[in-house]
Amino acid sequence: MLDQATVLRELAFRKEKGLHKMRVIAVTSGKGGVGKTNFTVNLALALIEYGHRVLILDGDLGLANVDVACGITPRYTMEHLLSGEKTIEEIIVQGPRGLGILPGGSGVLELANLERARLVHVLSNLGRLEKLADMLLIDTGAGLNHTVLNFLKASDDIIVLTTPEPTALTDAYALLKAVKREGGTPINVVVNRVRQEAEARGTFERLETAVQKFLHGSLNLLGWVYDDPLVSRAVMQQEPLALAYPESSAYHCIQWIAGTVSGLYLQPPRQARGIRGFLGQMLRAF
């Protein structure tokens, strides 16, 4: 795990030398109910502790609830941006610790299926995100729909969240199969709701063995999060775990994962493409 001072120094150096591009990271899962949105929100808050400026795009059409997890109510969504009614700055909602939230709504579907004729307008707005944030986390919908796969293909990195449950692992494998078929975006795995480290490593090994044997690919174990009753309590309070119970075992795990994500960001396996590269990649799918 990188210490915070090292991350801050490296981040400042990259900005000074003009090496900074916003990194786009998609957080996804094979099935619903594994804690993806709560993990995404708390990961974002932990990354802010490391000195990063972070935005979350709520990409779950059916259950868009990043705002609910943060206890805020958005006035505008991506739909207002794509219609030309509002600018990107006007739809961003400020969450805790300066976290920026891009409410998706039905505008996410339009973004994922963007027509080339609207590219100039969208780029002129979304391109300004490069100056507003170091990282864009996309909280995708669960499963294998067209919108989710487009986001995954266009992102710099993918984080797949699963639990040790057999159904969650089966669905995670199905998602990985679809992603591997589409391209070579690096895939990182986080195992949520584990009782001990051995359970997390065993879960990852079962998934990795299947991917190596049948998909001829590899995965990276990014970390795990312990099963913690304080997570449910924070959800009921509509307050992120990072704020409600920062000393909880689950949040300590997320802070550790955030340190690793910072390392991926500072020393990526390939150059970050930024928001323009992300949109360009999505357009090339059509």
Residue, then its C-alpha position, 0 to 999 in steps of 0.5 A: m500500500l502506498d503511503q499518502a505522502t508518496v501519492l500526493r508528491e507523485l500526483a503533484f509531480r505529474k500535474e506539474k509536468g503535464l502528465h495528468k489525465m483523468r483516469v476512468i475506472a468502472v466498478t461493476s458486478g455480475k449480479g445485484g445485491v453485492g454492495k457495489t454502490n456502497f463500495t464505489v461511494n466509499l472507495a471514492l471518499a477514501l481516494i479523496e483522503y489520498g488527495h485525489r479529486v474524484l467524480i462518480l457517474d451513476g450509471d445504473l439505469g434501473l437503480a440509480n442510487v449513488d445520491v441516496a447512499c450519500g443522502i443528497t437529492p440531485r436536481y438535474t441529471m445527464e439527460h439535461l446535459l445531453s438535451g443541451e438544457k444544462t452544462i456539466e458544471e450545473i448537473i454535478v452534485q457536491g457530495p461529502r468531502g468535495l466528492g462530485i456526483l454525476p446523476g445518470g438517470s435515463g441520460v446514461l443510456e443516451l451517453a452509452n449509445l451516443e450519436r456521432a452528430r452530438l459528439v461535439h456538444v458532449l465533448s465540449n462539456l465532458g471534456r471539462l471534467e479533465k480539469l475538475a477531477d483526477m478520477l472518474l468512477i462509474d457505478t455501472g448497473a449489474g449484469l450484462n446489458h449493452t450499456v454496462l458492456n460499453f462502459l466497461k470497454a471504454s474504461d481504463d480499468i475495471i473493478v469487479l465486485t463479488t461475494p463468496e456466494p456461489t451465485a455471485l461467483t457464477d454471475a461474475y464469471a459470466l460478466l468476465k466472459a463477456v468482457k474478455r470477449e470484448g477487449g483487453t481492459p485490465i480487470n481487478v477483483v474485490v471480494n466483498r463481505v468476507r469473514q477472513e482473508a483465507e475466504a477472500r483468497g479462496t474465492f478469488e482463486r476459484l474465479e481466477t482458475a475458471v478464467q485461466k482455464f476457459l477464457h485464457g486470461s488473468l485477473n488481479l486481486l485488488g483486495w477484500v472487504y470484511d463482513d461488517p454490521l456497521v455497513s448495514r447501519a450506515v446504509m440505513q442512516q443514508e450516510p457513507l461508511a467513511l463518514a458514519y464509521p470511519e474506524s470500522s473494519a470494512y472501511h479500513c479495507i476500502q482505504w487499503i484498496a484505495g491505496t492500491v488503486s492510487g498505485l494503479y493510477l500513478q503507475p498504470p499498465r497503459q496510459a490513461r486516455g482521459i475523458r475524451g479517449f473514454l468517449g471516443q472508445m464508446l463511439r467506436a463501438f457503433 
